[in-house]
Amino acid sequence: MSRGPRSETIHSSALLLGKITVTEHERSRGRHLFSGTRLKVLLFPTLHWLLKHTSVGIALLPMHLLVWIMRALYLWPGNPLRVSCEAVCRIANREGYQHDPGKIYRQFLDNSLGVMENFFLLHRHGIGRVSERILLQEQDALMIADLAQQHGGAVLAVPHNIASAISGLRLNQSFPLLVVARNPPTIARTRITLEFFEHMQVPVLMVRDGNPFELSRNLFSAIKTGTVIAATLDNIENSDARAVVTIFGRQVGMTRWAVKIAARKKLPVIPCYFSSKRNQHRIIVGEPIIPDHIETAVQHYTGFFEHNILADPASWAYLADKRWRRILSDAVDFSHVK
């Protein structure tokens, strides 16, 4: 028998509004037994419990085991992550990059393990222990801070990199940062996520199932303080509100809510990419743009994402996303037709 939705209000010092109500549905735990969602539901609470009650080395054992299993599964030709790695490497080859799919696959797993290690170090030893592992060029930090001061705020357009969340603590040391993110679909995972934002001392506005009007109103209020708003903007959008842009040689609908807010407030949109080598991360900053035309601005940062993904695919978390995997595979098939 299926159960009905369950709601709970969570209070956290990391939340911009101080609290959030999370509604957990039956599908929140994944529709399939071996889905990525189901794996997260089982893995993250287990890791969190181990972190609180054991050493970092012991707490990371499940991740090491998972990485070992995933490495062995590379031998399976139908492995979804392998398919994505092979496709992105073939696309990158057209742009002059020479990547080995197996190496990208292994680096992706190592990066995932490394960022988890950094989250655990953050929990045990604080910001100082982790921030030294995240490189942000001083001139880039000053440029972003100056733009935010000049325009009353700025928008950082970022993709779903493996190190996107953890890098927020380094950005927040250089200028006031507000992260806009969808909270996880379960109550337990939302609590864990908020606990890590508390440790990072980075404020977050969580927007899953939120009212778009309230989202805009809250962001406009934050912008008045000159805050830099960071949002992951490589989500595929299929609604009528999407902006259609070109990436990997294909036409893709992308979300454009952040650019609409930036255009209304005349704020600069600054693309960023977070490159990882195991537990070392580097923040790459692109050219800012003040949006006059929504689609042009979305294409601007999407092109930046594409360039960096092809140069460093193992840092892009959405290699493991099934919708992007289809786009990557279609891009390879389309090139054969041509």
Residue pairs with C-beta under 8 A, 6 or more apart in sequence:
2 26
3 26
5 23
5 24
5 25
5 26
6 23
6 24
6 187
7 21
7 22
7 23
7 24
8 21
8 22
8 24
8 187
9 19
9 20
9 21
9 22
10 19
10 20
10 21
10 22
10 187
10 190
10 191
10 194
11 18
11 19
12 18
12 19
12 20
12 194
12 195
12 197
12 198
13 198
14 194
14 197
14 198
14 200
14 201
14 202
14 203
14 204
15 194
15 203
15 204
15 205
15 206
16 178
16 203
16 204
16 205
16 218
16 222
17 205
17 218
20 183
20 190
20 206
22 183
22 186
22 187
22 190
22 208
23 209
24 185
24 186
24 187
25 185
27 185
28 37
28 185
28 186
29 37
29 38
29 41
29 185
29 186
30 36
30 37
30 38
30 39
30 41
31 37
32 38
36 320
37 185
40 184
40 189
41 186
41 188
41 189
43 62
43 63
43 66
44 188
44 189
44 192
45 188
45 189
45 192
46 62
47 59
47 60
47 62
47 63
47 116
48 192
48 195
50 58
50 59
50 61
50 62
51 59
51 120
51 123
51 124
56 117
56 120
56 121
56 124
59 120
60 113
60 116
60 117
60 120
63 112
63 113
63 116
64 113
67 109
67 110
67 112
67 113
70 81
70 109
71 106
71 109
73 79
73 82
74 82
74 102
74 105
74 106
76 82
80 320
80 322
80 325
81 105
81 108
81 319
81 320
82 101
82 105
83 325
83 329
84 319
84 320
84 324
84 325
84 328
85 101
85 102
85 104
85 105
85 108
85 313
85 319
86 101
87 325
87 328
87 329
87 331
87 332
88 99
88 104
88 309
88 310
88 313
88 319
88 328
89 97
89 99
89 100
89 101
89 104
89 313
90 332
90 335
91 248
91 249
91 310
91 328
91 331
91 332
91 335
92 99
92 310
92 311
92 313
93 99
94 335
95 310
97 310
97 311
99 313
104 313
104 314
105 314
107 277
107 314
108 162
108 313
108 314
108 319
108 320
110 278
111 162
111 163
111 276
111 277
111 278
111 314
111 315
112 162
113 278
114 276
114 277
114 278
114 279
114 280
115 162
115 163
115 166
115 276
115 279
115 281
117 279
118 130
118 133
118 166
118 279
118 281
119 166
119 196
121 129
121 130
122 129
122 130
122 166
122 169
122 196
122 199
122 200
123 195
123 196
123 199
126 199
127 169
127 173
127 199
127 200
127 201
130 166
130 169
131 169
131 170
131 173
133 279
133 280
133 281
134 163
134 166
134 167
134 169
134 170
134 281
134 282
134 283
135 280
135 281
135 282
135 283
136 170
136 171
136 174
136 283
137 283
137 285
140 283
140 285
141 171
141 174
141 175
142 174
143 285
143 288
144 154
144 156
144 171
144 174
144 175
144 228
144 270
144 285
145 174
145 175
145 228
147 154
147 268
147 270
147 288
148 154
148 175
148 176
148 226
148 227
148 228
149 226
151 265
151 266
151 267
151 268
151 290
152 223
152 224
152 226
152 265
152 267
153 222
153 223
153 224
153 225
153 226
153 227
153 228
153 229
153 265
153 267
154 228
154 229
154 267
154 268
154 269
154 270
154 288
155 228
155 229
155 230
155 231
155 258
155 259
155 261
155 262
155 267
155 268
155 269
155 270
156 171
156 228
156 229
156 230
156 231
156 270
156 271
156 272
157 231
157 233
157 258
157 259
157 269
157 270
157 271
157 272
157 301
157 304
158 164
158 230
158 231
158 232
158 233
158 271
158 272
158 273
158 274
159 232
159 233
159 234
159 273
159 305
159 309
159 316
159 318
160 232
160 234
160 235
160 316
160 317
160 318
160 321
161 167
161 273
161 274
161 275
161 276
161 315
161 316
161 317
162 274
162 276
162 315
162 316
162 317
163 274
163 275
163 276
163 281
163 315
164 232
164 274
164 317
165 179
165 181
165 196
166 200
166 281
167 274
167 281
167 283
168 177
168 179
168 200
168 202
168 230
169 200
169 201
169 202
170 283
171 177
171 228
171 230
171 283
172 200
172 201
172 202
175 228
176 225
176 226
176 227
176 228
177 202
177 203
177 227
177 228
177 229
177 230
178 203
178 204
178 205
178 222
178 227
178 228
178 229
178 230
179 197
179 202
179 203
179 204
179 205
179 230
179 231
180 204
180 205
180 207
180 215
180 219
180 229
180 230
180 231
180 258
181 204
181 205
181 206
181 207
181 231
181 232
182 206
182 207
182 208
183 190
183 193
183 206
183 207
183 208
184 190
184 192
184 193
184 208
185 208
190 206
194 204
197 203
197 204
205 215
205 218
205 219
205 222
207 215
212 257
215 257
216 261
219 229
219 261
220 261
220 265
222 229
223 229
223 261
223 265
223 267
229 258
230 272
231 258
233 254
233 255
233 258
233 298
233 301
234 254
234 302
234 305
234 318
235 254
235 255
236 252
236 253
236 254
236 323
236 324
236 327
237 243
237 253
237 254
237 255
237 256
238 253
239 253
241 255
241 256
241 257
242 253
242 254
242 255
242 256
243 253
243 254
243 255
243 256
243 259
243 294
243 295
243 298
243 299
244 251
244 252
244 253
244 254
244 295
245 251
245 252
245 254
245 295
245 298
245 299
245 302
246 252
246 299
246 302
247 302
247 303
247 305
247 306
247 327
248 306
248 327
248 328
248 331
249 331
249 334
249 335
250 327
250 330
250 331
250 334
252 302
252 327
254 298
254 302
256 294
256 295
256 298
258 269
259 269
259 291
259 294
259 297
259 298
260 294
261 267
262 268
262 269
262 290
262 291
262 297
263 291
263 292
263 294
263 297
266 290
267 290
268 288
268 289
268 290
269 288
269 289
269 290
269 291
269 297
269 300
269 301
270 285
270 286
270 288
271 285
271 286
271 287
271 300
271 301
271 304
271 305
272 283
272 284
272 285
272 286
273 283
273 284
273 286
273 304
273 305
273 308
273 309
273 312
273 315
274 281
274 282
274 283
274 284
274 315
275 281
275 282
275 284
275 308
275 312
275 315
276 282
276 314
276 315
284 308
286 301
286 304
287 300
287 304
289 296
289 297
289 300
289 301
291 297
308 315
309 316
313 319
318 324
319 325
